[in-house]
């Protein structure tokens, strides 16, 4: 019997042994990896590893952060498209309020869109942080969204 300290965690033999008798799809392309003899998918070329995962991963704070950032980004993008459509239909006019709208909506897209894309592109960065950091990310995401809405409302009402 092999103990947990007797085999290196990235031992390719364990992966080959696992795939010998199992129909297992490649996580990237879905190719059946049964009897695959190396650590790469023969179809897409992605590197493979054998690992243990959670049955129910804890994604609540991650999803809360993504939803908050996506709401603010989507709101800003929608308003920006609305303004562009209005300018195309009505024609450009020199209006200080229009500049403020563009500044707020463009800023909202950049300030909330960049962290949202980073969270989607690198989810492992957030998952490896402690709970306090993940809660802080979620709170910051929602504070940004509410601030974006408040600034927009102040411009519209002011």
ROKEKOL-9600 format. One record per residue: residue in three letters; x, y, z of N, C-alpha, C in turn; residue number from 0. Coordinates in pm, 1 decimal. Each point is the difference from the previous one (the first is absolute). Layout:
# ROKEKOL-9600
<"ala"; <X; Y; Z>; <X; Y; Z>; <X; Y; Z>; NUM>;
...
***
This chain:
# ROKEKOL-9600
<"unk"; <84.0; -118.7; 0.0>; <-84.0; 118.7; 0.0>; <88.4; 124.8; 0.0>; 0>;
<"unk"; <-36.2; 96.2; -79.4>; <75.6; 124.2; -10.1>; <-58.2; 100.0; 98.3>; 1>;
<"unk"; <85.4; 56.4; 82.0>; <-43.6; 100.1; 95.8>; <1.4; 137.7; -63.7>; 2>;
<"unk"; <-59.8; 99.5; 64.5>; <-7.9; 133.5; -57.4>; <136.7; 64.8; -19.6>; 3>;
<"unk"; <100.3; -38.7; 76.9>; <131.3; 62.6; -12.0>; <93.0; -79.6; -92.7>; 4>;
<"unk"; <-42.9; -120.4; -45.2>; <86.1; -84.4; -82.0>; <-1.2; 38.0; -147.6>; 5>;
<"unk"; <-102.0; 66.9; -48.1>; <-13.8; 32.0; -141.4>; <-5.9; 151.3; -17.4>; 6>;
<"unk"; <81.1; 52.9; -92.1>; <-8.4; 144.3; -24.8>; <-139.3; 37.2; -51.5>; 7>;
<"unk"; <-49.7; 120.3; 33.0>; <-135.7; 37.2; -38.4>; <-20.9; 6.0; -151.1>; 8>;
<"unk"; <103.0; 29.6; -78.6>; <-15.0; 10.4; -144.9>; <54.4; -122.7; -71.0>; 9>;
<"unk"; <-3.0; -115.1; 63.0>; <49.4; -123.7; -59.5>; <-85.7; -35.9; -121.3>; 10>;
<"unk"; <57.9; 0.1; -121.5>; <-77.7; -31.7; -119.7>; <-53.8; -142.4; 1.2>; 11>;
<"unk"; <64.5; -89.2; 74.2>; <-46.2; -137.9; 7.3>; <-138.1; -12.1; 60.1>; 12>;
<"unk"; <-31.6; 85.5; 98.5>; <-132.2; -3.7; 62.0>; <-108.5; 41.7; -99.6>; 13>;
<"unk"; <29.0; 101.8; -81.0>; <-96.4; 43.8; -101.0>; <-21.8; -109.4; -104.2>; 14>;
<"unk"; <107.7; -59.5; -49.1>; <-10.2; -107.2; -99.4>; <-76.7; -118.0; 58.2>; 15>;
<"unk"; <29.5; -35.3; 124.6>; <-68.9; -110.7; 66.8>; <-150.1; 30.1; 12.0>; 16>;
<"unk"; <-33.0; 123.0; 34.6>; <-140.2; 38.6; 14.5>; <-73.5; -8.6; -134.2>; 17>;
<"unk"; <63.8; 48.2; -107.0>; <-65.1; 4.5; -130.9>; <-4.8; -135.1; -70.8>; 18>;
<"unk"; <74.9; -97.8; 47.0>; <6.8; -129.7; -67.5>; <-136.8; -64.7; -14.2>; 19>;
<"unk"; <-83.3; 7.4; 101.2>; <-126.7; -73.0; -3.6>; <-121.9; 90.7; 14.8>; 20>;
<"unk"; <15.8; 130.0; -25.2>; <-112.8; 91.0; 19.8>; <-22.7; 86.6; -123.7>; 21>;
<"unk"; <-126.5; 18.5; -35.0>; <-36.6; 97.4; -103.3>; <-8.1; 136.2; 67.4>; 22>;
<"unk"; <102.8; 79.5; -19.9>; <7.4; 131.8; 62.8>; <18.5; 105.3; -108.5>; 23>;
<"unk"; <-88.9; 100.5; -6.8>; <15.3; 102.9; -103.5>; <106.8; 102.3; 37.6>; 24>;
<"unk"; <66.4; 53.9; -100.9>; <95.0; 110.0; 21.4>; <-80.7; 120.5; 49.3>; 25>;
<"unk"; <46.1; 68.5; 105.7>; <-74.6; 116.8; 50.1>; <-7.3; 113.8; -100.9>; 26>;
<"unk"; <93.1; 6.0; -94.3>; <1.9; 107.6; -99.8>; <-87.4; -32.6; -121.9>; 27>;
<"unk"; <22.0; -116.8; -62.7>; <-64.9; -28.3; -128.9>; <-99.7; -115.2; 3.9>; 28>;
<"unk"; <-2.6; -77.7; 109.2>; <-93.8; -109.2; 11.4>; <45.8; -131.9; -61.0>; 29>;
<"unk"; <120.2; -3.7; -54.1>; <53.6; -122.3; -60.5>; <11.4; -110.1; 105.8>; 30>;
<"unk"; <-37.2; -123.2; -36.5>; <7.3; -112.1; 93.6>; <147.2; -36.2; 23.4>; 31>;
<"unk"; <45.3; 9.1; 123.6>; <140.6; -21.1; 35.2>; <30.7; -144.4; 40.3>; 32>;
<"unk"; <-93.7; -92.2; -18.1>; <23.4; -141.3; 36.6>; <128.4; -49.0; -67.1>; 33>;
<"unk"; <84.0; -64.1; 81.4>; <126.8; -58.9; -42.9>; <100.8; 102.0; -52.3>; 34>;
<"unk"; <-16.4; 126.7; 37.6>; <99.5; 102.0; -34.4>; <127.6; -29.0; 78.5>; 35>;
<"unk"; <114.8; 7.3; -64.0>; <126.2; -40.1; 63.6>; <89.5; 117.2; 39.7>; 36>;
<"unk"; <-46.0; 121.3; -15.6>; <82.9; 114.2; 41.0>; <-85.6; 104.0; 71.2>; 37>;
<"unk"; <61.8; 112.6; 35.8>; <-68.2; 102.9; 78.5>; <-58.5; 110.2; -87.3>; 38>;
<"unk"; <-17.1; -25.7; -128.4>; <-61.2; 96.5; -90.7>; <-116.2; -64.7; -73.5>; 39>;
<"unk"; <-101.1; 78.7; -28.1>; <-111.7; -48.7; -79.5>; <47.0; -13.5; -144.5>; 40>;
<"unk"; <-21.0; -115.6; -62.0>; <44.1; -16.3; -138.5>; <-79.9; 85.5; -98.6>; 41>;
<"unk"; <-117.6; 46.1; 38.8>; <-84.4; 79.0; -89.4>; <36.1; 148.5; 1.9>; 42>;
<"unk"; <0.6; 60.1; 120.4>; <22.9; 145.5; 9.9>; <138.8; 36.2; 52.3>; 43>;
<"unk"; <73.8; -96.9; 53.6>; <136.5; 25.3; 46.3>; <12.2; 59.2; 138.5>; 44>;
<"unk"; <-112.8; 18.5; 70.6>; <6.1; 57.1; 135.1>; <65.7; -97.2; 96.8>; 45>;
<"unk"; <75.9; 55.1; 94.9>; <64.0; -82.1; 103.0>; <-105.7; -45.6; 100.4>; 46>;
<"unk"; <9.7; -124.9; 41.5>; <-97.1; -59.1; 91.5>; <64.5; -32.0; 133.2>; 47>;
<"unk"; <-80.8; -0.3; 105.6>; <48.5; -43.1; 130.9>; <-114.1; -66.8; 73.9>; 48>;
<"unk"; <36.3; -89.9; 85.9>; <-96.3; -70.0; 83.3>; <-8.7; 75.9; 132.4>; 49>;
<"unk"; <-121.7; 38.4; 38.7>; <-14.5; 74.9; 124.2>; <-133.6; -30.5; 65.1>; 50>;
<"unk"; <-9.6; 35.8; 125.6>; <-123.5; -14.7; 75.8>; <-67.0; 136.8; 2.8>; 51>;
<"unk"; <-129.9; 3.1; -23.0>; <-73.8; 125.2; 1.5>; <-116.8; -6.8; 96.4>; 52>;
<"unk"; <-53.2; 113.8; 32.9>; <-115.3; 8.4; 88.5>; <-126.6; -40.8; -74.6>; 53>;
<"unk"; <-88.1; -69.2; 67.4>; <-127.3; -36.0; -60.5>; <-84.7; 125.9; -18.1>; 54>;
<"unk"; <-2.6; 83.4; 101.3>; <-74.1; 124.6; -5.5>; <96.3; 115.4; 28.9>; 55>;
<"unk"; <63.6; 54.4; -102.9>; <93.8; 109.4; 25.5>; <-73.3; 123.1; 53.6>; 56>;
<"unk"; <67.8; 72.4; 84.5>; <-58.1; 118.9; 60.5>; <23.8; 118.4; -92.9>; 57>;
<"unk"; <-102.4; 34.8; -75.0>; <11.9; 105.4; -100.0>; <-84.3; 123.3; 32.9>; 58>;
<"unk"; <-62.9; 2.1; 116.6>; <-90.8; 108.5; 33.7>; <63.2; 138.4; -7.1>; 59>;
<"unk"; <112.6; 19.1; 65.8>; <63.5; 132.4; -0.1>; <55.7; 34.5; -138.1>; 60>;
<"unk"; <51.6; -100.2; -69.8>; <50.7; 22.8; -136.1>; <-114.5; 46.8; -90.5>; 61>;
<"unk"; <-112.1; -70.1; 4.8>; <-113.5; 36.9; -83.9>; <-58.8; 134.5; 41.8>; 62>;
<"unk"; <-1.8; 29.2; 128.8>; <-48.1; 129.5; 47.8>; <85.7; 112.6; -56.2>; 63>;
<"unk"; <131.1; -20.9; -3.1>; <91.4; 100.1; -55.2>; <-23.8; 17.1; -149.7>; 64>;
<"unk"; <-6.2; -110.8; -72.9>; <-19.5; 5.8; -144.7>; <-133.2; 67.1; -34.7>; 65>;
<"unk"; <-106.5; -35.6; 70.3>; <-131.5; 58.0; -28.8>; <0.2; 150.1; 26.6>; 66>;
<"unk"; <60.3; 42.6; 111.0>; <7.2; 143.0; 29.4>; <74.4; 76.9; -107.5>; 67>;
<"unk"; <114.8; -52.2; -40.1>; <78.1; 68.0; -104.1>; <-70.7; -5.0; -134.6>; 68>;
<"unk"; <-64.1; -112.1; -31.1>; <-69.8; -13.0; -128.0>; <-119.3; 94.7; -7.9>; 69>;
<"unk"; <-69.0; 19.1; 111.5>; <-113.6; 92.8; -0.7>; <45.7; 142.0; -29.7>; 70>;
<"unk"; <104.8; 44.0; 66.2>; <50.0; 135.3; -23.9>; <55.1; 17.2; -140.7>; 71>;
<"unk"; <73.9; -100.0; -47.2>; <55.6; 6.7; -134.8>; <-111.4; 0.0; -103.5>; 72>;
<"unk"; <-97.4; -89.3; 17.9>; <-112.0; -6.9; -94.3>; <-81.5; 127.4; -0.8>; 73>;
<"unk"; <-23.7; 57.3; 116.6>; <-73.1; 126.5; 9.7>; <72.9; 109.4; -77.6>; 74>;
<"unk"; <128.9; 10.7; 21.8>; <78.4; 103.6; -68.3>; <4.7; -22.6; -150.5>; 75>;
<"unk"; <18.8; -124.2; -41.6>; <3.4; -29.8; -143.7>; <-134.7; 29.7; -65.8>; 76>;
<"unk"; <-107.5; -36.4; 66.8>; <-132.6; 25.9; -55.0>; <-23.7; 150.2; -16.7>; 77>;
<"unk"; <36.9; 77.9; 100.4>; <-16.2; 145.5; -9.6>; <89.0; 58.4; -108.8>; 78>;
<"unk"; <120.7; -53.0; -12.2>; <90.2; 49.8; -103.3>; <-57.6; -28.9; -140.0>; 79>;
<"unk"; <-53.6; -120.0; -19.1>; <-63.6; -33.1; -128.2>; <-121.5; 88.6; -26.1>; 80>;
<"unk"; <-75.9; 26.7; 104.3>; <-115.4; 89.6; -11.4>; <44.2; 139.6; -44.7>; 81>;
<"unk"; <108.1; 49.2; 58.4>; <49.7; 132.4; -37.8>; <52.3; 0.6; -143.3>; 82>;
<"unk"; <74.5; -101.2; -37.7>; <52.6; -7.2; -136.8>; <-115.4; -6.3; -99.1>; 83>;
<"unk"; <-100.6; -81.2; 30.5>; <-116.6; -9.2; -86.7>; <-68.4; 136.9; -11.1>; 84>;
<"unk"; <-16.4; 69.8; 111.0>; <-60.7; 132.3; -1.6>; <81.4; 100.8; -79.5>; 85>;
<"unk"; <130.9; -5.9; 10.4>; <85.8; 91.8; -74.2>; <-10.4; -27.8; -150.1>; 86>;
<"unk"; <-2.3; -128.3; -36.2>; <-10.3; -35.5; -141.8>; <-134.2; 45.3; -56.5>; 87>;
<"unk"; <-107.2; -21.0; 73.7>; <-134.0; 36.9; -47.6>; <-21.7; 151.5; 5.6>; 88>;
<"unk"; <35.7; 60.5; 113.0>; <-28.5; 142.6; 20.2>; <113.4; 91.4; -45.5>; 89>;
<"unk"; <116.9; -54.9; -18.5>; <115.3; 81.4; -37.6>; <73.5; 49.9; 122.8>; 90>;
<"unk"; <129.5; 23.4; -15.5>; <83.9; 46.5; 109.9>; <-32.6; 145.2; 32.1>; 91>;
<"unk"; <-10.1; 27.4; 126.3>; <-20.1; 138.0; 43.2>; <92.0; 26.5; 118.6>; 92>;
<"unk"; <46.6; 120.9; 8.8>; <89.2; 36.8; 109.5>; <-83.6; 17.0; 126.3>; 93>;
<"unk"; <17.3; -93.4; 92.1>; <-78.3; 1.7; 123.2>; <88.8; -49.5; 114.0>; 94>;
<"unk"; <26.5; 83.0; 100.8>; <83.9; -43.7; 112.3>; <-54.5; -123.9; 71.3>; 95>;
<"unk"; <-132.8; -13.6; 5.5>; <-57.4; -118.5; 63.8>; <35.4; -126.4; -77.2>; 96>;
<"unk"; <7.9; 11.4; -131.0>; <34.9; -115.6; -82.5>; <143.0; -45.1; 29.2>; 97>;
<"unk"; <90.2; 96.2; 19.4>; <138.2; -34.2; 36.5>; <4.0; -70.6; 135.6>; 98>;
<"unk"; <-80.2; 49.2; 94.6>; <-5.3; -62.6; 132.6>; <-54.5; -142.1; -11.1>; 99>;
<"unk"; <-101.0; -19.8; -83.5>; <-54.3; -134.5; -20.7>; <107.0; -94.1; -53.5>; 100>;
<"unk"; <71.6; 46.8; -101.2>; <104.6; -84.1; -57.3>; <109.4; -30.5; 102.1>; 101>;
<"unk"; <34.4; 98.5; 79.9>; <102.6; -19.7; 101.9>; <-45.1; -104.2; 103.5>; 102>;
<"unk"; <-122.9; 11.5; 46.1>; <-51.2; -93.0; 101.1>; <-16.5; -139.1; -58.2>; 103>;
<"unk"; <-61.3; -10.5; -117.0>; <-23.1; -133.2; -56.7>; <130.8; -64.9; -44.7>; 104>;
<"unk"; <88.2; 76.9; -60.7>; <130.5; -55.3; -38.9>; <81.3; -39.9; 121.5>; 105>;
<"unk"; <-3.0; 82.5; 103.2>; <69.0; -34.1; 124.4>; <-58.6; -123.8; 64.7>; 106>;
<"unk"; <-133.7; -12.0; -3.7>; <-64.1; -118.9; 56.2>; <40.3; -126.6; -72.8>; 107>;
<"unk"; <8.4; 9.3; -132.6>; <41.8; -116.2; -78.8>; <142.8; -38.8; 35.8>; 108>;
<"unk"; <89.6; 97.9; 8.7>; <140.1; -30.4; 30.5>; <20.6; -43.8; 144.9>; 109>;
<"unk"; <-58.0; 74.5; 93.2>; <24.6; -26.4; 141.8>; <-63.6; -131.6; 45.3>; 110>;
<"unk"; <-114.4; -36.0; -57.0>; <-63.9; -125.8; 39.7>; <27.4; -113.1; -99.0>; 111>;
<"unk"; <18.8; 34.3; -126.0>; <23.8; -103.3; -100.8>; <135.3; -67.0; 13.3>; 112>;
<"unk"; <103.6; 77.3; 29.5>; <135.2; -57.6; 11.3>; <8.6; -103.3; 113.7>; 113>;
<"unk"; <-46.2; 32.7; 122.1>; <5.3; -102.8; 104.3>; <-91.0; -119.3; -29.4>; 114>;
<"unk"; <-113.7; 24.7; -68.2>; <-87.7; -112.0; -34.1>; <71.4; -95.8; -95.7>; 115>;
<"unk"; <64.7; 54.0; -101.7>; <74.3; -84.7; -93.5>; <114.0; -72.6; 70.0>; 116>;
<"unk"; <66.8; 68.3; 92.5>; <108.5; -64.1; 74.9>; <-53.3; -115.3; 85.8>; 117>;
<"unk"; <-114.8; 19.8; 64.1>; <-59.2; -107.5; 81.5>; <-40.3; -119.4; -85.4>; 118>;
<"unk"; <-51.0; 27.5; -119.2>; <-41.8; -108.9; -88.7>; <122.1; -70.9; -57.7>; 119>;
<"unk"; <102.3; 76.4; -37.0>; <119.4; -59.0; -61.9>; <87.5; -73.9; 100.6>; 120>;
<"unk"; <3.9; 46.9; 123.0>; <86.7; -59.4; 102.6>; <-78.3; -32.1; 126.8>; 121>;
<"unk"; <-98.2; -90.6; -6.6>; <-81.7; -27.5; 118.6>; <79.7; -60.2; 114.8>; 122>;
<"unk"; <107.4; -71.6; -31.3>; <79.9; -63.6; 105.4>; <63.7; 102.4; 92.6>; 123>;
<"unk"; <25.3; 121.1; -49.7>; <60.4; 103.6; 84.0>; <-94.2; 34.5; 115.2>; 124>;
<"unk"; <-127.9; 13.3; -30.0>; <-95.7; 34.1; 105.1>; <-30.1; -120.5; 88.7>; 125>;
<"unk"; <-8.3; -119.2; -60.3>; <-33.0; -119.3; 78.7>; <106.6; -32.1; 103.9>; 126>;
<"unk"; <123.3; 38.9; -25.1>; <109.9; -32.2; 92.6>; <15.2; 101.3; 112.1>; 127>;
<"unk"; <-76.8; 104.9; -4.2>; <6.4; 100.9; 106.0>; <-83.5; -44.1; 119.5>; 128>;
<"unk"; <28.3; 61.5; 112.4>; <-77.3; -28.5; 120.5>; <-140.4; 57.0; -8.8>; 129>;
<"unk"; <-84.3; -42.1; 91.5>; <-140.5; 42.3; -1.9>; <-14.1; 151.6; 13.5>; 130>;
<"unk"; <80.1; 61.8; 84.0>; <-9.4; 145.2; 20.3>; <30.3; 73.9; -130.4>; 131>;
<"unk"; <99.3; -45.3; -74.3>; <35.5; 63.7; -127.4>; <-112.2; -20.7; -101.4>; 132>;
<"unk"; <-56.9; -120.8; -5.4>; <-108.7; -27.1; -94.6>; <-125.0; 81.3; 32.8>; 133>;
<"unk"; <-30.6; 14.6; 128.5>; <-113.0; 84.1; 40.5>; <28.3; 144.8; -37.9>; 134>;
<"unk"; <124.4; 44.8; 18.7>; <37.3; 136.9; -37.2>; <-16.7; 22.6; -149.4>; 135>;
<"unk"; <43.0; -96.9; -82.0>; <-18.0; 11.0; -145.9>; <-147.4; 15.8; -34.4>; 136>;
<"unk"; <-85.0; -82.0; 61.4>; <-143.9; 5.2; -29.3>; <-58.1; 135.5; 41.4>; 137>;
<"unk"; <37.3; 47.4; 118.4>; <-50.7; 130.6; 46.4>; <47.0; 113.7; -90.2>; 138>;
<"unk"; <126.3; -3.4; -39.0>; <53.6; 104.2; -88.7>; <-73.6; -1.9; -133.5>; 139>;
<"unk"; <-27.6; -118.8; -53.1>; <-71.9; -10.8; -127.2>; <-137.0; 67.2; 9.5>; 140>;
<"unk"; <-71.7; -27.8; 108.3>; <-133.1; 57.8; 13.8>; <4.8; 148.9; 33.5>; 141>;
<"unk"; <100.5; 43.9; 75.3>; <14.9; 143.8; 27.8>; <28.3; 73.9; -130.4>; 142>;
<"unk"; <84.2; -56.5; -86.6>; <26.0; 61.9; -130.1>; <-128.3; 12.6; -82.1>; 143>;
<"unk"; <-79.7; -105.8; -1.2>; <-123.9; 2.1; -78.4>; <-98.2; 103.2; 54.4>; 144>;
<"unk"; <-18.9; 3.0; 130.5>; <-92.5; 96.8; 60.2>; <52.2; 142.1; -20.6>; 145>;
<"unk"; <130.2; 19.7; 11.5>; <58.6; 132.0; -22.7>; <-21.5; 43.6; -144.4>; 146>;
<"unk"; <19.8; -93.1; -92.4>; <-22.6; 29.1; -141.3>; <-144.5; 44.7; -22.6>; 147>;
<"unk"; <-95.3; -71.9; 56.8>; <-140.8; 36.7; -14.5>; <-29.8; 135.4; 65.2>; 148>;
<"unk"; <59.3; 25.3; 115.9>; <-24.1; 126.8; 70.9>; <56.0; 118.1; -78.7>; 149>;
<"unk"; <119.0; -16.1; -56.7>; <57.3; 109.5; -79.1>; <-85.5; 26.3; -123.0>; 150>;
<"unk"; <-43.7; -108.0; -64.1>; <-85.3; 16.7; -117.6>; <-131.0; 70.4; 38.4>; 151>;
<"unk"; <-60.7; -41.1; 110.7>; <-124.4; 62.7; 44.7>; <22.4; 147.7; 32.8>; 152>;
<"unk"; <114.4; 31.7; 63.3>; <28.8; 140.3; 32.6>; <14.6; 83.6; -125.9>; 153>;
<"unk"; <61.1; -56.0; -102.4>; <15.6; 74.8; -125.8>; <-135.4; 20.6; -66.4>; 154>;
<"unk"; <-82.4; -105.1; 0.0>; <-132.4; 11.7; -62.9>; <-92.2; 95.7; 74.3>; 155>;
<"unk"; <5.2; -4.5; 132.6>; <-90.1; 84.1; 79.3>; <56.4; 139.1; 23.7>; 156>;
<"unk"; <131.5; 13.6; -14.4>; <64.0; 127.1; 31.1>; <0.5; 88.8; -114.8>; 157>;
***
